[in-house]
Amino acid sequence: MPFNYENFINNSKSEYTKEIIGIDEFLKSLDFHYFSSVKLNNKHITFNSISLVLEISCNLDLLELLAHFNTDRWGHNGKEKSPLQQELEILDLKNKYHIDIEELTFFL
């Protein structure tokens, strides 16, 4: 059977457009822990991994943010791991592809 390029591309597209399981919970948790609005701007999907591009818009100025950070209210969940790291690990476990953050932008 000869190689059919069109079938290969169509099968690859269905694989690359799969949704990320648990992405809504991931974004909501980050919203809560970082007092912000988190938006998934883009995702780059390769053969065995998904790279996320996230934008975090926080309605605080830098001094307010640092004051909340120093009192363990901003970006703290009472555990050794940051909420971002913990939620990313949970998201990674829910999906069959490795998930990582390629780009993370904070707007204050």
Legacy VTK file of the C-alpha trace (Angstrom):
# vtk DataFile Version 3.0
C-alpha trace
ASCII
DATASET POLYDATA
POINTS 108 float
0.000 0.000 0.000
1.560 3.321 -1.061
2.010 6.193 1.378
-0.893 8.651 1.148
0.208 12.125 2.196
-3.347 13.530 2.515
-4.443 10.730 4.858
-1.339 11.301 6.956
-2.090 15.041 7.279
-5.775 14.472 8.089
-4.967 11.876 10.758
-2.321 14.169 12.244
-4.771 17.091 12.440
-7.232 15.070 14.477
-4.419 14.167 16.889
-3.156 17.759 17.163
-6.537 19.340 17.799
-7.426 17.238 20.834
-8.584 19.173 23.839
-6.626 19.412 27.055
-8.473 17.589 29.828
-8.862 19.757 32.937
-7.692 23.041 31.397
-10.694 24.982 32.769
-10.014 23.856 36.352
-6.327 24.687 35.885
-7.112 28.253 34.765
-9.721 28.806 37.514
-7.292 27.673 40.206
-4.637 30.072 38.937
-7.256 32.858 38.848
-7.975 32.235 42.516
-4.416 31.884 43.826
-2.961 34.807 41.862
-5.908 37.276 42.207
-6.032 37.574 38.445
-7.565 36.698 35.143
-5.652 33.897 33.442
-6.015 33.394 29.715
-4.710 30.604 27.526
-3.369 32.526 24.547
-2.029 29.635 22.550
-0.956 26.031 22.686
1.754 24.395 20.630
1.179 20.719 20.110
3.931 18.373 19.037
4.011 14.615 18.697
4.113 13.885 22.438
3.783 17.217 24.260
1.683 20.339 24.587
3.245 23.732 25.378
0.969 26.418 26.799
1.241 30.178 26.379
-0.440 31.835 29.378
-1.259 35.454 30.110
-1.960 36.480 33.715
-3.604 39.882 34.172
-3.492 40.973 37.791
-5.382 44.077 38.908
-2.692 45.009 41.458
0.305 47.264 41.238
3.743 45.909 42.054
3.824 47.119 45.676
0.403 45.597 46.444
1.440 42.345 44.836
4.659 42.173 46.848
2.777 42.954 50.079
0.363 40.059 49.393
3.282 37.817 48.407
5.193 38.581 51.629
2.140 37.679 53.730
1.673 34.389 51.806
-1.649 35.408 50.285
-0.578 35.800 46.639
0.654 32.676 44.909
0.601 30.547 48.038
-1.549 27.532 48.836
-0.094 26.442 52.180
2.085 23.760 50.597
5.721 23.576 49.569
4.892 23.727 45.864
3.504 26.862 44.291
-0.088 26.680 43.027
1.213 27.005 39.472
3.544 24.023 39.830
0.973 21.904 41.653
-1.834 22.593 39.165
0.482 22.003 36.202
1.445 18.600 37.600
-2.244 17.699 38.065
-3.008 18.839 34.506
-0.090 16.800 33.203
-1.345 13.669 34.992
-4.864 14.040 33.540
-3.606 14.036 29.952
-1.714 11.432 27.967
0.637 14.072 26.552
3.285 15.921 28.560
2.103 19.466 29.286
4.435 22.357 30.033
4.373 26.156 29.962
6.291 27.656 27.091
5.568 31.295 27.860
4.115 33.001 30.941
3.373 36.721 30.938
2.251 38.772 33.952
0.456 42.076 33.469
0.064 44.323 36.527
LINES 1 109
108 0 1 2 3 4 5 6 7 8 9 10 11 12 13 14 15 16 17 18 19 20 21 22 23 24 25 26 27 28 29 30 31 32 33 34 35 36 37 38 39 40 41 42 43 44 45 46 47 48 49 50 51 52 53 54 55 56 57 58 59 60 61 62 63 64 65 66 67 68 69 70 71 72 73 74 75 76 77 78 79 80 81 82 83 84 85 86 87 88 89 90 91 92 93 94 95 96 97 98 99 100 101 102 103 104 105 106 107
